[in-house]
Amino acid sequence: MRETFHDELAQLGAILADMCAQAAEAMRQATQALLTADLDLAEQVLSADAELDAQRGRCESEAYSLLALQAPVATDLRTVLAVIYCAEKIERMGDLAAHVADTARYSHPEHAVPAELKPVFSELGAIAAQMACRVAELIRATSNDGFAELADTDQTVDALHAQVLATITGDRWPHGPRPAATLALATRFYERFADQAVSVAKRLEFAHTGALPDNGR
């Protein structure tokens, strides 16, 4: 019975890792759509988001079944609850990537990101996608040593977010208030995506150790 239970937990972990990989790819594609004003690619990202929603539902349904049928305790209980928590966070990462794609669609045929900010948004997209991939690695390896690393990376995202805000609110900003508002929202989507990745890593560490790492999150 316990072997079957742990096999089912491993299957849920595989779904979570796949969700992270999908969120990473969605962010890569959404960033490309944003930087190139590619409407078709933006639509592709938006359409694919439904799959992440479905996977979240599957994870939650199977995790609740395990709680009802297996009555896990201690580490096993923390792991099942972590699946439910992480599925919601990863699905949210997909939503945030979709919001980036929707920004590209909203601005089309114009480019939402002016030339002087394209390197910053390109870096934001790359880092965010890498963070999602790193979370997938932690899930597959059942590792608990990635939280501090991702929290450090999140600081880089926060700094880039602040850089964009300083640029679009500065006296030398030449593009007007409407593009500034669009970019303020877009950069917030990246910042929140990174926050969700850190939250998942934090909950994974809790599932393994029974103690939440304390960094103010």
C-alpha positions in Angstrom: 0.0 0.0 0.0 2.7 2.5 0.9 4.7 1.6 -2.2 1.6 2.5 -4.3 1.2 5.7 -2.3 4.8 6.8 -3.0 4.4 5.8 -6.7 1.4 8.1 -6.9 3.4 10.9 -5.2 6.2 10.4 -7.7 3.6 10.7 -10.6 2.3 14.0 -9.1 5.9 15.3 -8.9 6.4 14.5 -12.5 3.3 16.5 -13.4 4.5 19.4 -11.4 7.9 19.3 -13.1 6.2 19.2 -16.5 4.1 22.2 -15.5 7.3 24.1 -14.6 8.8 23.2 -18.0 5.6 24.4 -19.7 5.6 27.7 -17.7 9.3 28.2 -18.7 8.6 27.7 -22.4 5.5 29.9 -22.2 7.6 32.7 -20.7 10.3 32.3 -23.4 7.7 32.5 -26.1 5.8 35.3 -24.5 9.0 37.4 -24.2 9.8 36.8 -27.8 6.3 37.8 -28.8 6.6 41.0 -26.7 10.0 41.9 -28.1 9.1 41.2 -31.8 5.4 42.1 -31.8 4.6 38.6 -33.0 0.8 38.3 -32.7 0.7 34.6 -33.8 3.2 33.6 -31.1 1.3 35.6 -28.5 -1.9 33.8 -29.4 -0.1 30.5 -29.2 1.0 31.2 -25.6 -2.5 32.3 -24.6 -4.0 29.1 -26.1 -1.5 26.8 -24.4 -2.3 28.2 -21.0 -5.4 26.0 -20.8 -3.2 22.9 -20.5 -1.5 24.2 -17.4 -4.9 24.9 -15.9 -6.0 21.4 -16.6 -2.8 19.9 -15.1 -3.3 22.0 -11.9 -6.8 20.5 -11.6 -5.5 17.0 -12.1 -2.8 17.5 -9.4 -5.2 18.9 -6.9 -7.8 16.1 -7.5 -5.3 13.3 -7.2 -3.7 14.9 -4.1 -7.0 15.3 -2.4 -7.7 11.6 -3.1 -4.5 10.7 -1.5 -5.4 12.7 1.6 -8.8 11.0 1.8 -7.7 7.4 1.1 -4.2 7.2 2.6 -4.4 9.6 5.6 -0.6 10.5 5.3 1.3 11.9 8.2 4.5 13.7 8.8 6.7 14.1 5.7 4.2 12.3 3.5 1.5 14.8 4.6 3.7 17.8 4.0 4.5 16.4 0.5 0.9 16.0 -0.5 0.0 19.4 0.8 3.1 20.8 -1.1 1.7 19.3 -4.3 -1.5 21.2 -3.9 0.3 24.5 -3.0 2.9 24.2 -5.8 0.4 23.3 -8.5 -1.5 26.6 -7.8 1.7 28.6 -7.9 3.0 27.0 -11.1 -0.3 27.5 -12.8 -0.1 31.1 -11.7 3.3 31.3 -13.4 1.7 30.2 -16.6 -1.0 32.9 -16.2 1.7 35.5 -15.8 3.5 34.4 -18.9 0.1 34.6 -20.7 -0.3 38.2 -19.4 3.1 39.0 -21.0 1.8 37.5 -24.3 -1.5 39.4 -23.9 0.6 42.6 -23.6 2.1 41.8 -26.9 -1.3 41.2 -28.4 -2.8 44.4 -26.9 0.0 46.5 -28.3 0.1 44.9 -31.8 1.0 46.0 -34.4 3.1 48.4 -32.4 6.1 47.1 -30.3 5.3 47.4 -26.6 9.0 47.6 -25.7 11.1 50.4 -27.1 14.5 49.7 -28.3 16.3 51.0 -25.3 14.5 48.6 -23.0 14.6 45.5 -25.1 17.8 44.2 -23.5 16.3 44.5 -20.0 13.1 42.6 -21.0 15.1 40.0 -22.8 17.1 39.4 -19.7 14.0 39.3 -17.5 12.5 36.7 -19.8 15.6 34.6 -19.8 16.0 34.7 -16.0 12.3 34.0 -15.4 12.4 30.9 -17.7 15.6 29.7 -16.1 14.0 29.9 -12.7 11.1 27.8 -13.7 13.5 25.2 -15.2 15.4 25.2 -12.0 12.3 24.5 -10.0 11.5 21.6 -12.3 15.0 20.2 -11.6 14.4 20.5 -7.9 11.1 18.6 -8.1 12.5 15.8 -10.3 15.5 15.4 -8.0 13.4 15.7 -4.9 16.0 18.1 -3.7 15.7 20.8 -1.0 18.8 22.8 -1.7 17.5 25.3 -4.3 15.6 27.8 -2.3 18.5 30.1 -1.4 19.8 30.0 -5.0 16.4 31.0 -6.4 15.9 33.7 -3.7 19.2 35.2 -4.8 18.2 35.1 -8.5 14.9 36.8 -7.5 16.9 39.8 -6.3 18.3 40.2 -9.8 14.8 40.2 -11.2 13.7 42.8 -8.6 16.7 45.0 -9.6 15.7 44.8 -13.3 12.1 45.5 -12.4 13.3 48.6 -10.5 15.5 49.6 -13.5 12.5 49.6 -15.8 10.3 51.6 -13.4 13.1 54.2 -13.0 13.4 54.5 -16.8 9.7 54.9 -17.6 9.1 57.4 -14.7 12.3 59.5 -15.4 12.4 62.9 -16.9 14.0 61.7 -20.0 11.3 59.1 -20.9 10.2 60.2 -24.4 7.3 57.8 -25.1 4.5 59.2 -23.0 2.3 57.8 -20.2 0.4 55.1 -22.0 3.5 53.1 -23.1 4.9 53.7 -19.6 1.8 52.2 -18.0 2.0 49.2 -20.3 5.6 48.5 -19.4 5.0 49.0 -15.7 2.4 46.2 -15.9 4.6 44.0 -18.1 7.6 44.2 -15.9 5.4 43.4 -12.9 4.4 40.2 -14.6 8.0 39.1 -14.7 8.6 40.1 -11.1 5.6 38.1 -9.9 6.6 35.1 -12.0 9.9 35.0 -10.2 8.2 35.4 -6.8 6.0 32.3 -7.6 9.1 30.3 -8.5 10.7 31.2 -5.2 7.5 30.3 -3.3 7.5 26.9 -4.9 11.1 26.3 -3.9 10.3 27.4 -0.4 7.5 25.0 -0.1 9.6 22.1 -1.5 12.2 22.8 1.2 9.4 22.8 3.8 8.1 19.4 2.5 11.6 17.9 3.0 12.7 19.5 6.3 9.5 20.5 8.1 10.8 24.0 8.5 10.0 27.0 6.3 13.2 29.0 5.4 13.0 32.4 6.9 13.8 35.2 4.4 10.7 37.4 4.8 8.7 35.7 2.0 
